[in-house]
Amino acid sequence: MPNEFDPYREALVVESITNWPEEYDDWEPADRQRFEQRLHAEPAQAAQLEYVRMHTGFQRQITVTPADIDRVSS
């Protein structure tokens, strides 16, 4: 279940992961990387955000959605 943006956990993020649905498999790696950078720069705007507890902090996982594509591409 996705979490809401949490400033406390966000301050403790030590790793960022982007989950891509299969329909975006044809994207070039460079395009994915640019998109991921923009998406993770504003995690509060992500449609599906999850924080996973780690020993050293939190891992931020964002699952890409069509809404994210539209928002970040414009």
ZAMAR-721244 format. One record per atom (N, C-alpha, C): residue number from 1; residue in three letters; atom name; x negated, z negated, y negated. Coordinates in steps of 0.1 Angstrom, whole numbers, padded with zeros to 4 digits. Example, Ala and Ser with C-alpha at 12.3 -4.5 7.8 and 13.67 -1.06 7.14 Angstrom:
% residues 2
+-----+------+------+-------+-------+-------+
! seq ! type ! atom !     x !     z !     y !
+-----+------+------+-------+-------+-------+
!   1 !  Ala !    N ! -0132 ! -0078 !  0057 !
!   1 !  Ala !   CA ! -0123 ! -0078 !  0045 !
!   1 !  Ala !    C ! -0132 ! -0078 !  0033 !
!   2 !  Ser !    N ! -0128 ! -0071 !  0022 !
!   2 !  Ser !   CA ! -0137 ! -0071 !  0011 !
!   2 !  Ser !    C ! -0129 ! -0079 !  0000 !
+-----+------+------+-------+-------+-------+
//
This chain:
% residues 74
+-----+------+------+-------+-------+-------+
! seq ! type ! atom !     x !     z !     y !
+-----+------+------+-------+-------+-------+
!   1 !  Met !    N ! -0008 !  0000 !  0012 !
!   1 !  Met !   CA !  0000 !  0000 !  0000 !
!   1 !  Met !    C ! -0009 !  0000 ! -0012 !
!   2 !  Pro !    N ! -0007 !  0009 ! -0022 !
!   2 !  Pro !   CA ! -0015 !  0010 ! -0034 !
!   2 !  Pro !    C ! -0013 ! -0002 ! -0043 !
!   3 !  Asn !    N ! -0024 ! -0006 ! -0049 !
!   3 !  Asn !   CA ! -0024 ! -0017 ! -0059 !
!   3 !  Asn !    C ! -0022 ! -0012 ! -0073 !
!   4 !  Glu !    N ! -0018 ! -0021 ! -0082 !
!   4 !  Glu !   CA ! -0018 ! -0017 ! -0096 !
!   4 !  Glu !    C ! -0032 ! -0020 ! -0101 !
!   5 !  Phe !    N ! -0035 ! -0014 ! -0113 !
!   5 !  Phe !   CA ! -0047 ! -0016 ! -0119 !
!   5 !  Phe !    C ! -0049 ! -0031 ! -0122 !
!   6 !  Asp !    N ! -0061 ! -0036 ! -0119 !
!   6 !  Asp !   CA ! -0064 ! -0050 ! -0121 !
!   6 !  Asp !    C ! -0077 ! -0051 ! -0128 !
!   7 !  Pro !    N ! -0077 ! -0056 ! -0141 !
!   7 !  Pro !   CA ! -0090 ! -0057 ! -0148 !
!   7 !  Pro !    C ! -0100 ! -0066 ! -0142 !
!   8 !  Tyr !    N ! -0095 ! -0077 ! -0136 !
!   8 !  Tyr !   CA ! -0104 ! -0086 ! -0129 !
!   8 !  Tyr !    C ! -0112 ! -0079 ! -0118 !
!   9 !  Arg !    N ! -0104 ! -0073 ! -0109 !
!   9 !  Arg !   CA ! -0111 ! -0066 ! -0097 !
!   9 !  Arg !    C ! -0119 ! -0054 ! -0102 !
!  10 !  Glu !    N ! -0114 ! -0048 ! -0112 !
!  10 !  Glu !   CA ! -0121 ! -0036 ! -0118 !
!  10 !  Glu !    C ! -0135 ! -0040 ! -0123 !
!  11 !  Ala !    N ! -0136 ! -0052 ! -0129 !
!  11 !  Ala !   CA ! -0149 ! -0056 ! -0134 !
!  11 !  Ala !    C ! -0159 ! -0059 ! -0122 !
!  12 !  Leu !    N ! -0153 ! -0061 ! -0110 !
!  12 !  Leu !   CA ! -0162 ! -0064 ! -0098 !
!  12 !  Leu !    C ! -0163 ! -0052 ! -0089 !
!  13 !  Val !    N ! -0160 ! -0040 ! -0093 !
!  13 !  Val !   CA ! -0161 ! -0028 ! -0085 !
!  13 !  Val !    C ! -0176 ! -0024 ! -0083 !
!  14 !  Val !    N ! -0180 ! -0023 ! -0070 !
!  14 !  Val !   CA ! -0194 ! -0019 ! -0067 !
!  14 !  Val !    C ! -0195 ! -0006 ! -0060 !
!  15 !  Glu !    N ! -0183 !  0000 ! -0057 !
!  15 !  Glu !   CA ! -0183 !  0013 ! -0050 !
!  15 !  Glu !    C ! -0170 !  0020 ! -0053 !
!  16 !  Ser !    N ! -0170 !  0033 ! -0054 !
!  16 !  Ser !   CA ! -0158 !  0041 ! -0057 !
!  16 !  Ser !    C ! -0157 !  0052 ! -0046 !
!  17 !  Ile !    N ! -0145 !  0053 ! -0041 !
!  17 !  Ile !   CA ! -0142 !  0063 ! -0030 !
!  17 !  Ile !    C ! -0130 !  0071 ! -0035 !
!  18 !  Thr !    N ! -0131 !  0084 ! -0032 !
!  18 !  Thr !   CA ! -0119 !  0093 ! -0035 !
!  18 !  Thr !    C ! -0115 !  0099 ! -0022 !
!  19 !  Asn !    N ! -0102 !  0097 ! -0019 !
!  19 !  Asn !   CA ! -0096 !  0103 ! -0007 !
!  19 !  Asn !    C ! -0088 !  0116 ! -0011 !
!  20 !  Trp !    N ! -0092 !  0127 ! -0005 !
!  20 !  Trp !   CA ! -0086 !  0140 ! -0008 !
!  20 !  Trp !    C ! -0077 !  0144 !  0003 !
!  21 !  Pro !    N ! -0064 !  0147 !  0000 !
!  21 !  Pro !   CA ! -0055 !  0153 !  0010 !
!  21 !  Pro !    C ! -0060 !  0167 !  0015 !
!  22 !  Glu !    N ! -0056 !  0171 !  0026 !
!  22 !  Glu !   CA ! -0060 !  0183 !  0032 !
!  22 !  Glu !    C ! -0058 !  0196 !  0024 !
!  23 !  Glu !    N ! -0047 !  0195 !  0016 !
!  23 !  Glu !   CA ! -0044 !  0207 !  0008 !
!  23 !  Glu !    C ! -0055 !  0211 ! -0003 !
!  24 !  Tyr !    N ! -0064 !  0201 ! -0005 !
!  24 !  Tyr !   CA ! -0075 !  0204 ! -0015 !
!  24 !  Tyr !    C ! -0089 !  0206 ! -0008 !
!  25 !  Asp !    N ! -0088 !  0209 !  0005 !
!  25 !  Asp !   CA ! -0101 !  0212 !  0013 !
!  25 !  Asp !    C ! -0108 !  0224 !  0008 !
!  26 !  Asp !    N ! -0101 !  0233 !  0001 !
!  26 !  Asp !   CA ! -0108 !  0246 ! -0003 !
!  26 !  Asp !    C ! -0115 !  0244 ! -0017 !
!  27 !  Trp !    N ! -0114 !  0233 ! -0023 !
!  27 !  Trp !   CA ! -0121 !  0231 ! -0036 !
!  27 !  Trp !    C ! -0136 !  0230 ! -0033 !
!  28 !  Glu !    N ! -0143 !  0236 ! -0043 !
!  28 !  Glu !   CA ! -0158 !  0236 ! -0042 !
!  28 !  Glu !    C ! -0163 !  0222 ! -0044 !
!  29 !  Pro !    N ! -0174 !  0218 ! -0038 !
!  29 !  Pro !   CA ! -0179 !  0204 ! -0040 !
!  29 !  Pro !    C ! -0182 !  0201 ! -0054 !
!  30 !  Ala !    N ! -0187 !  0210 ! -0062 !
!  30 !  Ala !   CA ! -0190 !  0207 ! -0076 !
!  30 !  Ala !    C ! -0177 !  0204 ! -0084 !
!  31 !  Asp !    N ! -0167 !  0212 ! -0081 !
!  31 !  Asp !   CA ! -0154 !  0210 ! -0087 !
!  31 !  Asp !    C ! -0148 !  0196 ! -0084 !
!  32 !  Arg !    N ! -0149 !  0192 ! -0071 !
!  32 !  Arg !   CA ! -0144 !  0179 ! -0067 !
!  32 !  Arg !    C ! -0152 !  0168 ! -0074 !
!  33 !  Gln !    N ! -0165 !  0170 ! -0075 !
!  33 !  Gln !   CA ! -0173 !  0159 ! -0081 !
!  33 !  Gln !    C ! -0169 !  0157 ! -0096 !
!  34 !  Arg !    N ! -0168 !  0168 ! -0103 !
!  34 !  Arg !   CA ! -0163 !  0167 ! -0117 !
!  34 !  Arg !    C ! -0150 !  0161 ! -0118 !
!  35 !  Phe !    N ! -0140 !  0164 ! -0109 !
!  35 !  Phe !   CA ! -0127 !  0158 ! -0110 !
!  35 !  Phe !    C ! -0128 !  0143 ! -0106 !
!  36 !  Glu !    N ! -0136 !  0140 ! -0096 !
!  36 !  Glu !   CA ! -0137 !  0126 ! -0093 !
!  36 !  Glu !    C ! -0143 !  0117 ! -0104 !
!  37 !  Gln !    N ! -0152 !  0123 ! -0111 !
!  37 !  Gln !   CA ! -0158 !  0115 ! -0123 !
!  37 !  Gln !    C ! -0147 !  0113 ! -0133 !
!  38 !  Arg !    N ! -0139 !  0123 ! -0136 !
!  38 !  Arg !   CA ! -0129 !  0121 ! -0146 !
!  38 !  Arg !    C ! -0118 !  0111 ! -0141 !
!  39 !  Leu !    N ! -0115 !  0112 ! -0128 !
!  39 !  Leu !   CA ! -0104 !  0104 ! -0123 !
!  39 !  Leu !    C ! -0109 !  0089 ! -0122 !
!  40 !  His !    N ! -0121 !  0087 ! -0118 !
!  40 !  His !   CA ! -0126 !  0073 ! -0118 !
!  40 !  His !    C ! -0129 !  0067 ! -0131 !
!  41 !  Ala !    N ! -0131 !  0076 ! -0141 !
!  41 !  Ala !   CA ! -0133 !  0071 ! -0155 !
!  41 !  Ala !    C ! -0121 !  0064 ! -0161 !
!  42 !  Glu !    N ! -0109 !  0067 ! -0156 !
!  42 !  Glu !   CA ! -0097 !  0061 ! -0160 !
!  42 !  Glu !    C ! -0088 !  0057 ! -0148 !
!  43 !  Pro !    N ! -0093 !  0047 ! -0141 !
!  43 !  Pro !   CA ! -0086 !  0043 ! -0128 !
!  43 !  Pro !    C ! -0072 !  0038 ! -0131 !
!  44 !  Ala !    N ! -0069 !  0032 ! -0143 !
!  44 !  Ala !   CA ! -0056 !  0027 ! -0146 !
!  44 !  Ala !    C ! -0045 !  0038 ! -0145 !
!  45 !  Gln !    N ! -0050 !  0051 ! -0147 !
!  45 !  Gln !   CA ! -0040 !  0062 ! -0148 !
!  45 !  Gln !    C ! -0038 !  0068 ! -0134 !
!  46 !  Ala !    N ! -0045 !  0064 ! -0124 !
!  46 !  Ala !   CA ! -0044 !  0070 ! -0110 !
!  46 !  Ala !    C ! -0031 !  0066 ! -0104 !
!  47 !  Ala !    N ! -0025 !  0076 ! -0097 !
!  47 !  Ala !   CA ! -0012 !  0074 ! -0091 !
!  47 !  Ala !    C ! -0013 !  0065 ! -0079 !
!  48 !  Gln !    N ! -0024 !  0066 ! -0071 !
!  48 !  Gln !   CA ! -0026 !  0058 ! -0059 !
!  48 !  Gln !    C ! -0040 !  0051 ! -0060 !
!  49 !  Leu !    N ! -0040 !  0039 ! -0063 !
!  49 !  Leu !   CA ! -0052 !  0031 ! -0065 !
!  49 !  Leu !    C ! -0052 !  0019 ! -0056 !
!  50 !  Glu !    N ! -0063 !  0017 ! -0049 !
!  50 !  Glu !   CA ! -0064 !  0005 ! -0040 !
!  50 !  Glu !    C ! -0077 ! -0001 ! -0042 !
!  51 !  Tyr !    N ! -0077 ! -0015 ! -0041 !
!  51 !  Tyr !   CA ! -0090 ! -0022 ! -0042 !
!  51 !  Tyr !    C ! -0092 ! -0028 ! -0028 !
!  52 !  Val !    N ! -0104 ! -0026 ! -0022 !
!  52 !  Val !   CA ! -0107 ! -0032 ! -0009 !
!  52 !  Val !    C ! -0118 ! -0042 ! -0012 !
!  53 !  Arg !    N ! -0116 ! -0054 ! -0007 !
!  53 !  Arg !   CA ! -0125 ! -0065 ! -0008 !
!  53 !  Arg !    C ! -0137 ! -0063 !  0000 !
!  54 !  Met !    N ! -0149 ! -0065 ! -0006 !
!  54 !  Met !   CA ! -0162 ! -0064 !  0001 !
!  54 !  Met !    C ! -0169 ! -0077 ! -0001 !
!  55 !  His !    N ! -0180 ! -0079 !  0006 !
!  55 !  His !   CA ! -0188 ! -0091 !  0004 !
!  55 !  His !    C ! -0194 ! -0092 ! -0010 !
!  56 !  Thr !    N ! -0197 ! -0081 ! -0016 !
!  56 !  Thr !   CA ! -0204 ! -0081 ! -0029 !
!  56 !  Thr !    C ! -0195 ! -0078 ! -0041 !
!  57 !  Gly !    N ! -0182 ! -0075 ! -0038 !
!  57 !  Gly !   CA ! -0172 ! -0072 ! -0049 !
!  57 !  Gly !    C ! -0161 ! -0065 ! -0043 !
!  58 !  Phe !    N ! -0157 ! -0054 ! -0050 !
!  58 !  Phe !   CA ! -0145 ! -0046 ! -0046 !
!  58 !  Phe !    C ! -0149 ! -0031 ! -0045 !
!  59 !  Gln !    N ! -0143 ! -0024 ! -0036 !
!  59 !  Gln !   CA ! -0144 ! -0009 ! -0035 !
!  59 !  Gln !    C ! -0131 ! -0004 ! -0041 !
!  60 !  Arg !    N ! -0132 !  0005 ! -0050 !
!  60 !  Arg !   CA ! -0121 !  0012 ! -0056 !
!  60 !  Arg !    C ! -0118 !  0025 ! -0048 !
!  61 !  Gln !    N ! -0106 !  0026 ! -0043 !
!  61 !  Gln !   CA ! -0102 !  0038 ! -0036 !
!  61 !  Gln !    C ! -0091 !  0045 ! -0043 !
!  62 !  Ile !    N ! -0093 !  0057 ! -0047 !
!  62 !  Ile !   CA ! -0082 !  0065 ! -0053 !
!  62 !  Ile !    C ! -0079 !  0077 ! -0044 !
!  63 !  Thr !    N ! -0066 !  0078 ! -0041 !
!  63 !  Thr !   CA ! -0061 !  0090 ! -0033 !
!  63 !  Thr !    C ! -0056 !  0100 ! -0043 !
!  64 !  Val !    N ! -0061 !  0112 ! -0043 !
!  64 !  Val !   CA ! -0057 !  0122 ! -0052 !
!  64 !  Val !    C ! -0043 !  0127 ! -0049 !
!  65 !  Thr !    N ! -0035 !  0128 ! -0060 !
!  65 !  Thr !   CA ! -0021 !  0133 ! -0059 !
!  65 !  Thr !    C ! -0020 !  0145 ! -0068 !
!  66 !  Pro !    N ! -0009 !  0153 ! -0066 !
!  66 !  Pro !   CA ! -0006 !  0164 ! -0075 !
!  66 !  Pro !    C ! -0005 !  0159 ! -0090 !
!  67 !  Ala !    N !  0000 !  0147 ! -0092 !
!  67 !  Ala !   CA !  0002 !  0142 ! -0105 !
!  67 !  Ala !    C ! -0012 !  0139 ! -0112 !
!  68 !  Asp !    N ! -0022 !  0135 ! -0104 !
!  68 !  Asp !   CA ! -0035 !  0133 ! -0109 !
!  68 !  Asp !    C ! -0042 !  0146 ! -0112 !
!  69 !  Ile !    N ! -0039 !  0156 ! -0104 !
!  69 !  Ile !   CA ! -0045 !  0170 ! -0107 !
!  69 !  Ile !    C ! -0040 !  0175 ! -0120 !
!  70 !  Asp !    N ! -0027 !  0174 ! -0122 !
!  70 !  Asp !   CA ! -0021 !  0178 ! -0135 !
!  70 !  Asp !    C ! -0026 !  0170 ! -0147 !
!  71 !  Arg !    N ! -0027 !  0157 ! -0145 !
!  71 !  Arg !   CA ! -0031 !  0149 ! -0156 !
!  71 !  Arg !    C ! -0046 !  0151 ! -0160 !
!  72 !  Val !    N ! -0054 !  0152 ! -0150 !
!  72 !  Val !   CA ! -0069 !  0153 ! -0153 !
!  72 !  Val !    C ! -0072 !  0168 ! -0157 !
!  73 !  Ser !    N ! -0065 !  0177 ! -0152 !
!  73 !  Ser !   CA ! -0068 !  0191 ! -0154 !
!  73 !  Ser !    C ! -0064 !  0196 ! -0168 !
!  74 !  Ser !    N ! -0055 !  0188 ! -0175 !
!  74 !  Ser !   CA ! -0050 !  0193 ! -0188 !
!  74 !  Ser !    C ! -0059 !  0187 ! -0199 !
+-----+------+------+-------+-------+-------+
//
